[in-house]
Amino acid sequence: MLKKITSKQLLVGMYIQKLGSSWMEHSFWRKRFLLDDANDIQRVIESGITEVWIDTTKGRDLPRDSALATTPNDTEEVQIAEAALQAAPTAKVATEAVRIGTEQEIHAKEITRAAKICAQGKAAVISMFQDIRMGRTVSAKAAEELVDEISASVMRNPGALISLARLKTADDYTYMHSVAVCALMVALARQWEGIDEATTRELGMAGLLHDLGKALTPPEVLNKPGKLTDEEFMLVKQHPAKGHRLLLDSSNVGEIPLDVVLHHHEKMDGTGYPYRLRGDEISLYARMGAVCDVYDAITSNRPYKTGWDPGQSIRKMAEWCPSHFDDKVFKAFVKSLGIYPIGSLVQLASGRLAVVVEQTEQSLVVPKVKVFFSTSANGYILPEVIDLSRPRQKEKIVSCASAEAWGLKNIDQFLVL
């Protein structure tokens, strides 16, 4: 039975069905969970949450002598309460619109929101990894609201969250990689004709969970700064099968996440792992997962290597088609990102260098860029955002540029408008 109580009435052993505020306003990434740690009660109170819903069929009830809680009186009221709890997050995501303002202000608002989603996403993946290492069963259903938030952000402005997910360090790569692949999978799904919203959500979930098996990989191997030995690489190659087994033991995990978790390292020519599948033996969804996983991996700074420029990464991946990737899937992926993906360093006709900060609807070759360096003066200049798609804009991209050639470091700092 559902009961609404105050946060001060919470007791260890209660099952929280719903926290009385938006997921974006508190530090708990799960919607529903068993309250098994007294410290979490204090966290709820400190988060400013005054009311919570508990499910007394799954956890402890209030003592009989406690102050009365709000309790639905019959089956119909319980159903109404359940429906309200289920619909509230989705309704908020669907109806919340970006306020009127300039394009830059709109993008800045989405960047702010995306930053919070990235932080919560990282915390969610860390929590899932910790649960696995402690022998707990992972509930994929608990991550649904996170996937909905990521999906909604990508729908409003794909570049905002994807650009921020790039700003990961080598230390938090494992966790932020999952958030980034989730966003990339959603963006790719929206580009692919015929994929509906429910499937898009499942693909986002697949991206978030695809590397869950790495929680069982020894940290000293996972974070090794040098080249892995053959034995260590064999350990890493076990993570798809381990992640698949973990999710089989969980509840409410769809077939798409299970498929992608197990097969995202298969290659079209049969040289992948764990089963050396080839061609049509690999599902469309696993092929999508492979492209999104590799792109984020090679563009990220890792303990053992510096990430490649996004433009360079796209060119490299094009060379790996069709042996590694499905050519049709890869082309759709490029369309979802743009010819010059966010974070690419480009040289303009004026000789200035700029970083791509946002795609535009007009064309894949005329993104918004932030100019920050003069090649003629060989020095930094006052950053300026230029929309290359504007009709009267005479500036244009003439080539990709190399940060290393110009001695530039940390150009991702210019991604935030």
Secondary structure, DSSP 8 states (H G I E B T S, - for coil): -EEEEEGGG--TT-EEEEESS-GGGSS---SSEE---HHHHHHHHHTT--EEEEETTTS----TTS---B---SHHHHHHHHHHHHHHHHHHHHH----S--HHHHHHHHHHHHHHHHHHHHHHHHHHHHHHHTT----GGGGHHHHHHHHHHHHH-HHHHHHHHT---STTHHHHHHHHHHHHHHHHHHHSTT--HHHHHHHHHHHHHTTGGGGGS-HHHHT-SS---HHHHHHHTTHHHHHHHHHHTSSS--HHHHHHHHHTT--TTS--SSS---GGGS-HHHHHHHHHHHHHHHHS-BTTB----HHHHHHHHHHTTTTTS-HHHHHHHHHHH-SS-TT-EEEETTSEEEEEEE--SS-TT--EEEEEEETTTTEEEEEEEEETTSTT----EEEE--TTTTT---GGGG---
